Amino acid sequence: AKVFGYTEFRSGQEAVIEHLLSGRDTLVLMPTGGGKSLCYQLPAVHEPGLTVVISPLLSLMQDQVEALQAMGVAAEALHSGLSSEHALSVLRRLQNDEVSLLYVSPERALQSAFIERLQAYQPRFIAIDEAHCISQWGHDFRPEYRQLKMLKETLPGTAIHAYTATATQQVRDDIVEDLGLDEPEMLVGSFDRPNLSYKVMVREGAADQISAIMDRHPGESGIIYCISRRDVEKTSEQLNQRGYHTRPYHAGMDDRQRKANQEAFIAERVETIVATVAFGMGIDKSNVRYVVHAAMPKSLEGYQQETGRAGRDGLEAECCLLYTGGDYGRWRAILEGSDSEPTEGAWRSLQAMQEFAGSVVCRHSSLVEYFGQSLDGDNCGACDVCLGELDQ
């Protein structure tokens, strides 16, 4: 409570932290909004020694390090985006035992010079975030994650903790095998978010449909996700012309402007952010009351994570997906045109998303079943199918 300001744990956090302190390898599946990062940040602050967090998301690393430093935690990051002077000062602090929590990119973690340093420092434990990136069956496969197995080989006495918000059973098995985890404790949270209401609508006049959703939430915070940067700019502009207060957010923007827009949203100087999926990673804003997907996302895993940014305070929130059959074709073209060959997992995730959008089955039930869980009861009372709103 003194450092992080919390007086109680969220569901599952305490069990994860206890296992982590026991020194065993773990695989933690905690859906978005469950408070994954606290599970490795709290022991890092509480226990002596160095904790290393491997994350592929530079903006997330930076956000978390800044937030931790503001709380007085000795946190630093090492990645390719740092100047050589900054990187050297971080390495000096490490050498002087002045860092308790170090965030690194997977590329940096795999450098032989860095691994030698780790062998000298003998970190208390290593947390691997976004661990689903290791699996070809995951929706976001990254080949460099495969090489992280060498951490177990070069640091046999260090416990490895893998974290992900989204993983099917096949992906979980891959994580354990490909990281070389030693009889890990598997900790899986519930994938259902009963306070979220899910609605899927055929897109026809998106600006009107989004306006109607925003009008149901006057003065409240929301996120609108678009596929491309151009869609983000256009949608934000259209809504502002209608008198709403929105700001855009995507990877093509100037760093300062993007950060300013994010901070304006968090500080509630602007109600709504229109974004590509680059937005939201690690953003701990509890009172997002609606999430709109202005087009179908490329995976059911992504949809589950992005809608999971709504209603983190446990209060009701609305998640609306606007889609047409053309969205599937658009994603096919993007995947086929990408530099790296799309994996079987990427195609499977896209197909699952398409089936979810076009189905007439309880949305809550469909989501949790995809992740290998089941829902109690026949009617969730919080989706367009169960509420009989499909024709609206």
QUIDA-V935573 format. One line per field, one symbol per residue. ss: DSSP state (H for helix, E for strand, - for the rest). burial: + if it has 24 or more other ideal C-beta (glycine too) atoms within 12 Angstrom, else -. A space follows every 10 residues. Layout:
BEGIN
ss->???
burial->???
END
This chain:
BEGIN
ss->---------- --HHHHHHHH H----EEEE- -----HHHHH HHHHHH---- EEEE---HHH HHHHHHHHHH ----EEEE-- ---HHHHHHH HHHHH----- EEEE-HHHH- -HHHHHHHHH H---EEEE-- HHHH------ --HHHH--HH HHHH----EE EEEE----HH HHHHHHHHH- ----EEEE-- -----EEEEE EE---HHHHH HHHHH----- EEEEE---HH HHHHHHHHHH H----EEEE- ----HHHHHH HHHHHH---- -EEEE----- -------EEE EEE------H HHHHHHH--- ------EEEE EEE-HHHHHH HHHHHH---- ---HHHHHHH HHHHHHHH-- --HHHHHHHH ---------- --E------- --
burial->---+-----+ -++--++-++ +---++++++ ++++++++++ +++++---++ ++++++++++ +++++-++-- +-+++++++- ------+--+ +-++----++ ++++++-+++ ---++-++-- +-++++++++ ++++++++++ ++-+++++++ ++-++--+++ ++++++++-- ++-+++-+++ ++-+++++++ ++++++++++ +++--++-++ +-++--+--+ ++++++++-- ++-+++-++- ---+++++++ --+----+-- ++--++---+ ++++++++++ +++++-++++ ++++++++++ ++++++++++ ++----++++ +++---++-+ +---+----- -++-++++++ +++++++-+- ++++++++++ +---+----+ ++++++---- --
END
